[in-house]
Amino acid sequence: GLLGRLLGELMAGAPGLRLRTLIETTDRLLDALRNETLDFFVGDVRAADTDSELQVEPLYTCRFGWFARQGHPLEGRRALTIDDVLRHPLIAPGFIGPEDERRFLRRYGLTGSMLDRFTLQCADGGTVSQVMLATDAVMPAIELTMLEELRAGSVIALDVQPVLDAELVLGIVQRAGRTLAPAAARAFDFVRQYLVGLEAEAASAGGAAR
């Protein structure tokens, strides 16, 4: 994934560098940035694009989908409905804001609380993957976070209609007006190249599918 490759790149380029990472929900990453616990993070830039104290650089518009383990009872079925999905445990992989919740409910013609429908809410990607692979749970997620599992064949994308239209734009978020350390500048360049490569890969896959 992006984080592991980025850390390897930075450690190879500057052996004496001291690094600290934080894998958290967007709201907690924003708090850490404002408290100067972090120099920057890669995440949803929409959460910070109206904050004058922060600087954002949008890089990658995410595509969302529904995912389950290989061999799931819903595998191979076409045009699944939300009722089909809700017959199985749901996993929420991270923070879901009020606007995202309202969008989800409108999209699928649901009422009440979206969060009450989730069996598990967890921001730790490793734990989420383990649970999904060991159960019949279904998860709405960013395609980017599932690439390795999709390539390995351990996870499948489900054909749920209508398509999930959640919005998320990945990019770099940092404090405004700060001079970049050389390591941060290298990190930004690496993140840009990585996400541009994903865009090109997605475009190529889309062209092959048409």
Contacts in CASP RR format, 6 or more apart in sequence:
PFRMAT RR
TARGET T0000
AUTHOR 0000-0000-0000
METHOD contacts of the structure
MODEL  1
GLLGRLLGELMAGAPGLRLRTLIETTDRLLDALRNETLDFFVGDVRAADT
DSELQVEPLYTCRFGWFARQGHPLEGRRALTIDDVLRHPLIAPGFIGPED
ERRFLRRYGLTGSMLDRFTLQCADGGTVSQVMLATDAVMPAIELTMLEEL
RAGSVIALDVQPVLDAELVLGIVQRAGRTLAPAAARAFDFVRQYLVGLEA
EAASAGGAAR
1 147 0 8 1.000
1 148 0 8 1.000
2 42 0 8 1.000
2 191 0 8 1.000
2 194 0 8 1.000
2 195 0 8 1.000
3 21 0 8 1.000
3 23 0 8 1.000
5 190 0 8 1.000
5 194 0 8 1.000
6 187 0 8 1.000
6 190 0 8 1.000
6 191 0 8 1.000
6 194 0 8 1.000
7 19 0 8 1.000
7 21 0 8 1.000
9 186 0 8 1.000
9 187 0 8 1.000
9 190 0 8 1.000
10 17 0 8 1.000
10 19 0 8 1.000
10 183 0 8 1.000
10 186 0 8 1.000
10 187 0 8 1.000
10 190 0 8 1.000
11 17 0 8 1.000
11 19 0 8 1.000
13 186 0 8 1.000
14 182 0 8 1.000
14 183 0 8 1.000
17 183 0 8 1.000
20 38 0 8 1.000
22 28 0 8 1.000
22 29 0 8 1.000
22 32 0 8 1.000
22 37 0 8 1.000
22 38 0 8 1.000
22 41 0 8 1.000
23 123 0 8 1.000
23 124 0 8 1.000
23 125 0 8 1.000
24 32 0 8 1.000
24 123 0 8 1.000
25 94 0 8 1.000
25 95 0 8 1.000
25 123 0 8 1.000
26 43 0 8 1.000
26 44 0 8 1.000
26 47 0 8 1.000
26 95 0 8 1.000
27 47 0 8 1.000
27 95 0 8 1.000
29 38 0 8 1.000
29 41 0 8 1.000
29 43 0 8 1.000
29 173 0 8 1.000
30 47 0 8 1.000
30 48 0 8 1.000
30 54 0 8 1.000
30 173 0 8 1.000
32 38 0 8 1.000
32 41 0 8 1.000
33 40 0 8 1.000
33 41 0 8 1.000
33 54 0 8 1.000
33 173 0 8 1.000
33 174 0 8 1.000
33 175 0 8 1.000
34 53 0 8 1.000
34 54 0 8 1.000
34 175 0 8 1.000
36 175 0 8 1.000
39 174 0 8 1.000
39 175 0 8 1.000
39 178 0 8 1.000
39 181 0 8 1.000
39 184 0 8 1.000
40 172 0 8 1.000
40 173 0 8 1.000
40 174 0 8 1.000
40 175 0 8 1.000
40 184 0 8 1.000
40 187 0 8 1.000
40 188 0 8 1.000
41 172 0 8 1.000
41 173 0 8 1.000
42 170 0 8 1.000
42 171 0 8 1.000
42 172 0 8 1.000
42 173 0 8 1.000
42 191 0 8 1.000
43 170 0 8 1.000
43 171 0 8 1.000
43 173 0 8 1.000
44 168 0 8 1.000
44 169 0 8 1.000
44 170 0 8 1.000
44 171 0 8 1.000
45 56 0 8 1.000
45 57 0 8 1.000
45 58 0 8 1.000
45 169 0 8 1.000
45 170 0 8 1.000
45 171 0 8 1.000
45 172 0 8 1.000
45 173 0 8 1.000
46 167 0 8 1.000
46 168 0 8 1.000
46 169 0 8 1.000
47 173 0 8 1.000
48 54 0 8 1.000
48 56 0 8 1.000
48 173 0 8 1.000
49 56 0 8 1.000
52 176 0 8 1.000
53 175 0 8 1.000
53 176 0 8 1.000
54 173 0 8 1.000
54 174 0 8 1.000
54 175 0 8 1.000
54 176 0 8 1.000
55 173 0 8 1.000
55 174 0 8 1.000
55 175 0 8 1.000
55 176 0 8 1.000
55 177 0 8 1.000
56 171 0 8 1.000
56 172 0 8 1.000
56 173 0 8 1.000
57 171 0 8 1.000
57 172 0 8 1.000
57 173 0 8 1.000
57 188 0 8 1.000
58 169 0 8 1.000
58 170 0 8 1.000
58 171 0 8 1.000
59 169 0 8 1.000
59 170 0 8 1.000
59 171 0 8 1.000
59 172 0 8 1.000
59 191 0 8 1.000
59 192 0 8 1.000
59 195 0 8 1.000
59 196 0 8 1.000
60 144 0 8 1.000
60 169 0 8 1.000
60 170 0 8 1.000
60 171 0 8 1.000
60 195 0 8 1.000
60 198 0 8 1.000
60 199 0 8 1.000
61 168 0 8 1.000
61 169 0 8 1.000
61 170 0 8 1.000
62 142 0 8 1.000
62 143 0 8 1.000
62 144 0 8 1.000
62 168 0 8 1.000
62 169 0 8 1.000
62 170 0 8 1.000
63 142 0 8 1.000
63 143 0 8 1.000
63 144 0 8 1.000
63 202 0 8 1.000
64 140 0 8 1.000
64 141 0 8 1.000
64 142 0 8 1.000
64 143 0 8 1.000
64 163 0 8 1.000
64 164 0 8 1.000
64 165 0 8 1.000
64 166 0 8 1.000
64 168 0 8 1.000
65 140 0 8 1.000
65 141 0 8 1.000
65 142 0 8 1.000
65 143 0 8 1.000
65 157 0 8 1.000
65 158 0 8 1.000
65 160 0 8 1.000
65 163 0 8 1.000
65 164 0 8 1.000
66 80 0 8 1.000
66 85 0 8 1.000
66 138 0 8 1.000
66 139 0 8 1.000
66 140 0 8 1.000
66 141 0 8 1.000
66 157 0 8 1.000
66 158 0 8 1.000
66 160 0 8 1.000
66 164 0 8 1.000
67 132 0 8 1.000
67 138 0 8 1.000
67 139 0 8 1.000
67 140 0 8 1.000
67 141 0 8 1.000
67 146 0 8 1.000
67 149 0 8 1.000
67 150 0 8 1.000
67 155 0 8 1.000
67 156 0 8 1.000
67 157 0 8 1.000
67 158 0 8 1.000
68 74 0 8 1.000
68 75 0 8 1.000
68 88 0 8 1.000
68 132 0 8 1.000
68 136 0 8 1.000
68 137 0 8 1.000
68 138 0 8 1.000
68 139 0 8 1.000
68 155 0 8 1.000
68 156 0 8 1.000
68 158 0 8 1.000
69 132 0 8 1.000
69 133 0 8 1.000
69 134 0 8 1.000
69 135 0 8 1.000
69 136 0 8 1.000
69 154 0 8 1.000
69 155 0 8 1.000
69 156 0 8 1.000
70 153 0 8 1.000
70 154 0 8 1.000
70 155 0 8 1.000
70 156 0 8 1.000
71 156 0 8 1.000
72 88 0 8 1.000
72 136 0 8 1.000
72 138 0 8 1.000
72 156 0 8 1.000
72 158 0 8 1.000
73 88 0 8 1.000
73 136 0 8 1.000
74 80 0 8 1.000
74 84 0 8 1.000
74 85 0 8 1.000
74 88 0 8 1.000
74 138 0 8 1.000
74 158 0 8 1.000
75 156 0 8 1.000
75 158 0 8 1.000
76 156 0 8 1.000
76 159 0 8 1.000
77 84 0 8 1.000
77 158 0 8 1.000
77 159 0 8 1.000
78 159 0 8 1.000
79 159 0 8 1.000
79 161 0 8 1.000
80 158 0 8 1.000
80 159 0 8 1.000
80 160 0 8 1.000
80 161 0 8 1.000
81 160 0 8 1.000
81 161 0 8 1.000
82 108 0 8 1.000
82 109 0 8 1.000
82 110 0 8 1.000
82 160 0 8 1.000
84 160 0 8 1.000
85 138 0 8 1.000
85 158 0 8 1.000
85 160 0 8 1.000
86 117 0 8 1.000
88 136 0 8 1.000
88 137 0 8 1.000
88 138 0 8 1.000
89 119 0 8 1.000
89 120 0 8 1.000
89 135 0 8 1.000
89 136 0 8 1.000
89 137 0 8 1.000
89 138 0 8 1.000
90 117 0 8 1.000
90 118 0 8 1.000
90 119 0 8 1.000
90 120 0 8 1.000
90 137 0 8 1.000
90 138 0 8 1.000
90 139 0 8 1.000
90 140 0 8 1.000
91 118 0 8 1.000
91 119 0 8 1.000
91 120 0 8 1.000
91 121 0 8 1.000
91 122 0 8 1.000
91 128 0 8 1.000
91 131 0 8 1.000
91 132 0 8 1.000
91 137 0 8 1.000
91 138 0 8 1.000
91 139 0 8 1.000
92 115 0 8 1.000
92 118 0 8 1.000
92 120 0 8 1.000
92 121 0 8 1.000
92 122 0 8 1.000
92 139 0 8 1.000
92 140 0 8 1.000
93 122 0 8 1.000
93 123 0 8 1.000
93 125 0 8 1.000
93 128 0 8 1.000
93 139 0 8 1.000
93 140 0 8 1.000
93 141 0 8 1.000
93 145 0 8 1.000
94 121 0 8 1.000
94 122 0 8 1.000
94 123 0 8 1.000
95 123 0 8 1.000
96 104 0 8 1.000
96 114 0 8 1.000
96 115 0 8 1.000
96 121 0 8 1.000
100 166 0 8 1.000
100 167 0 8 1.000
101 113 0 8 1.000
101 114 0 8 1.000
101 115 0 8 1.000
103 165 0 8 1.000
103 166 0 8 1.000
103 167 0 8 1.000
104 110 0 8 1.000
104 114 0 8 1.000
104 140 0 8 1.000
104 164 0 8 1.000
104 166 0 8 1.000
105 111 0 8 1.000
105 112 0 8 1.000
105 114 0 8 1.000
107 162 0 8 1.000
107 164 0 8 1.000
107 165 0 8 1.000
108 162 0 8 1.000
110 117 0 8 1.000
115 121 0 8 1.000
119 137 0 8 1.000
120 128 0 8 1.000
120 131 0 8 1.000
120 137 0 8 1.000
122 128 0 8 1.000
122 131 0 8 1.000
125 145 0 8 1.000
128 139 0 8 1.000
129 149 0 8 1.000
131 137 0 8 1.000
132 139 0 8 1.000
132 155 0 8 1.000
133 154 0 8 1.000
133 155 0 8 1.000
138 158 0 8 1.000
140 164 0 8 1.000
140 166 0 8 1.000
142 168 0 8 1.000
143 150 0 8 1.000
143 157 0 8 1.000
143 202 0 8 1.000
144 170 0 8 1.000
144 198 0 8 1.000
146 155 0 8 1.000
146 157 0 8 1.000
147 198 0 8 1.000
149 155 0 8 1.000
150 156 0 8 1.000
150 157 0 8 1.000
170 195 0 8 1.000
171 191 0 8 1.000
171 195 0 8 1.000
172 188 0 8 1.000
172 191 0 8 1.000
174 180 0 8 1.000
174 184 0 8 1.000
180 188 0 8 1.000
END
